[in-house]
Amino acid sequence: MLTRTTHDPKAAAKYPSLIGKRVLVTGGASGIGEALVSGFAAQGAHVAFLDRQVEAGEALARRLSVDAASPPRFARCDLTDLDSLGGNIAMLADELGSFDILLNNAANDDRHAISDVTPAYWDERIAVNLRHLFFAAQAVIPGMKAAGGGSIVNFGSISWHLALPDLVLYQTAKAAIEGMTRSMARELGADNIRVNTIIPGNVETPRQAKWYTPEGEAEIIAAQCLKARVQPADVAAMALFLASDDARMCTGHDYWVDAGWR
């Protein structure tokens, strides 16, 4: 039986260590990204977010500015354009100061068949789902080192662990992210920079709704231990913990928010 539950933001944990922290979110205009921006803004952090969805990004920034102690900053950015990515991060860092927290959230899970993949499509999918995570991290690491530490949270996917169909390039990129997290955690640990991966299950967002029929949704729920759909705010709750000082000894690992699906 499917239970419709929601995450009550008023009952959410408060992390004093996040107050005043400078946070960068990629793909922050909708879905999980929107929940990340909202969650960190509610904690009193200075949040900046990048997305190519201008209308959604500007609307979110306006909405959160009403109550946030520090209004979120939105910048349009095509993350596959590394010059744009680097320029936007530098611009926002000049405005806010160097970033303490990076949430590498942006991705795109368009379906594809192996037979349809061309070299150009391979390069484009890797650019969308893997390459920008590394270069966003590379851009913020010097500021984190100078500040005495930081937290990088990369976003993986349950899809490759389940070997779901029609996602070979997406799953290749997401598998690589977990390896990148381990490597970065080892190299950056001496600088007190923590690097972790969040692996969401099937999160109930408008984008995911287009891929699943009611029958497909029922199959997911049946496979989960918990009989409720994972919400974006559930994923954001894990990100808040991992970015906070409460998780000061957590690094180099994967943290699942999947209702026990795997």
N, C-alpha and C positions, 0 to 999 in steps of 0.2 A: 504494500500500500504506500503510495506516494504522499509524503507529508510536506506541505508548503510551509517552510519556516524562513524567517528573515533574521538578519543580524541587527540587533537594536544598537544603533550608535551611541545612545545615551548610557547604555550599560557596558560599553567597551572599556577595556583596560586603559589606564592613563600612564604614560611613561614620561616622568619629569625630565629624563635625559634627552628627550626629543625636542623639548622647548628651545626654540631659537636655532635648531640645527638647519643647515642648508641642504636641501634635498632636490635631486634631479630625477625626474621620471620620464622615460621614453614611452611613446605611445600612450600618453596620459589623457586623451580626450574622451575615451569611451571604454566600456567594458571593465576589465580588471584595472586598467590604467586609471580610469575615472575614480574607481574606489580607492586606489593608492593615493591619488592627489587629494581626494576628500579626507581620507583617513589621516594623512600626515598634516594637512592643514588644520584639522580639528585638534591635533596634538600641540599646536602652537609652533610648528616648524615653518621655515621660509621655503616654500615649494615653488619650483620652476618645472614646467613640463613642455615636452616637444611632441609635435604630432603634425601630420600633413592635413588633418581634418580641421580646417580653419574655423568653420562655423561652429562645430561642436566644441572646439577648444576655447574659443572666445566666450561661448555661452557658459561653459563650466567655470571659467575664470571669473566672469561676472557674478554668477550665482554664489560662488564660494566667498567672494569678496564682501558680501553682505555681513557675514558673521565671523570671518577669519580674522585673527589678531594680525596676521600678515597676509595680505591678498596674494594669491598665487599668480605667478607670471607665466604667461603662455607665449611660445614662439613657434611659428610655423617652420617645419623642418622635414625634408625628405631624407630619411636616415640612410638611404642608399647613396646619397651624395655626401661623401666624407668631408668635402670642403664646407658644405653647409652645416654638417654636424659639428665640426670643430669650431666654425665661426660662431654658431649659436651658443655653444657651451662657453666659449671665451667671453661672449657678450654678456651672458647671464652671470658668469662668475665676476665680471667687472662690476655688475650691478649689485649682486648679493654678497660677494665674497666667494672664496673657494668652497667647493661642495664637500660636505661631510658624508653624504649618503648618496649612492647611485642605485636606482632601481631600473635595471635593464629589462624592461617589460615588452617592448614592441616586437610584434611578429605577425605573420600572415599565414594561415593554414589552408590556402586554396588547394583544392583537390587536383590530382594529376596522375596520369598513367605513365609507367616506365617508358612505354613505346613513344610517348609524345614529347619526352624530354630532349631538348636540343642543348648544345653547349651554351647558347645565350640564355636559355631559360634556367639552366643550372646556375650560371653566374648570378642571375637576377634573384633566384630563390635564396642562394647563400648570402647575398648582400642584404636581403630583407630579413633573414632569420638568424644570421650568425655574425657576419662581419662587423656590423655597427656596435655590437656588444663589446667587442674587444677594443675598438677605437674610442668608444665613449669612456670605457674604463681607463684607457691610456691617457685620455685628456684630463681626467680628474685625479689621477693618482698623485701627481706632483703636489697638488694642493693638500691632499690627505696626508702625505708624508710630512709636509711642512707643519701641519696642524697637530701632528702626533698620533694620527690614526684616522680610521674611517670604516665604512661598511659598504660593500658592494653586494647587491642581491641580484643574481641572474635568474631569469625565468625559463624553466625547462618545460617539458610536457610529458604527460602520462602516455601519449600516443605511441611512442616507440617502445615503451616497456610492454605495451599490449599488442604491438605489431598490427595496428589498425591499417586498413587498406587505403590505397590511393593517396598516400602521404609520404612517399619515399624520400623526397628531398627535404621536406619539413622535418621528418623524423631524423634524417641524417644530421641536420643542423642542430636539432634539439639534443641528440645524443652527444654531439661535440661540445655543447655548452656545459654539460656536466664534467667533461674532461678539462675544459678550460677553467672551470671553477676550482677544481682540485689543484691545477698547476698554479693559478694565480694565488690561491690561498697559501701555498708553500712559499712562493717567491715574495709575497708581501707581508707575511706574518711577522717578520722581524721589525716591520714598520708599524705594527699594530693596526694593520688594515685587514679586516675580516671579509671573506668572500664565501658566499653560500648560494645555493640554488633552491628555489621553490618550485615544486612540481605540482601544478594544479591537476585535478581530475577534470571531469566534464563540468565546466562552470556555466551556469545559466545566464547567458548574455543574448542580446538580440542577434549577434552574429552567429552564435552557435545554434540558435533556434532554426536557422535556415537549413541546417544540415540534418536535423532530426525530426522524424515523424513522431506522433504520440506513441507508436509501437516501439520505435527506436529508443525513445526516452524511457519507456517502461523496461526495456532490456538493460539499460544502464542502471536504473534503480535496483533491479533484481540482482545485479552483479555487485552492488555496493553493500557494505555491512550496514551503513546508516541509510535509512530510506527517505532521504530528502535530497533535493538538488543543492549542489555547492553554489554559493552565491559569491559575487566579486568581493563583497566585504569580508567573507571568510578567508579569502586569500590575502587580502590587505591586512587582516589581523595577524597573520603569520609574518608578513613583511614588517609590520610595526615592531613586533618582538625582536626579529633578527637585526633590525637596525638600531635597536635601543641598547643601552649599556647593560640591561638585564641579560643580554645574550653575549656578553663580553668574551666568553670562552667557547663560543660556537663559531667554527669556521671550517671550510673545506668539505661541507656535507650537503646532502639533499634533504629537503623537508617537504613532506607530502601533505597536500590538502585535497584529498580525493574521496572522502567518506568511506575509505576502506575498499576501493574498487579493485586495486591491483592485487 
